[in-house]
Amino acid sequence: MTEESPKKRGVKQEINRLLAWKKEDIASYPIISVEITDIVAWRDRRVSEGKAASTYI
């Protein structure tokens, strides 16, 4: 977030997306342990909240 995001044109959107992800339980998992079922559960929860499956925030 501090090294790569500032180099991008959409820095503001990128940082907002990363901050939103950091609030999720899955953000505390070691990346090696994240499984497709974790991503599917996250997506399904977001959809049940009325958000589009592709919406990050």
N, C-alpha and C positions, 0 to 999 in steps of 0.2 A: 504494500500500500504506500509506503514511503519512498521506495526505490523505483518501482516500475510504473505505477499509476501516473505520477506527474509527467511522464514522457508521452502519455497518450492524449489524443485530441479530446476524448470524452472523460477527462480526469474527474470531473465532479460526479458524473453518473457512475463511474468505476468505483470511486470511494464509497458512494452511497450503497452500491450493490455489496461491496465487501463488508461494510458495517452491518448491513442487514443479515448477511450470512453469519457474521460473528455472533449474532444474538441467538442463533439456532443451536440446539443441543448437539447436532451433528458436527458443529465446528470444533468441539472439544475432542473428537475422535482422532486418533492418529490416522493419517491419510491411508496408510496401508490397510487399516481395518474397516474402512468404509466399503460397504457392499451395496450391490444394486437394490437389495431390499430396503436399505436405509434411504436411498434416494427415492424409491417408489413411495415409501411411507411419507416422506417429506412432501412429495408432490401431491399425494392424495389428501394429506392434511390441508395443504394450501387450497386445493380445489374445493374441499368441504367448507372452507372459510369464505368461499365465493370469489377466490382469485383465479386468474387464468393459470393453467399448468406451466406456461412459459414465463410468468411474471416473477421476478426476483424479489421485489419489494412489496 
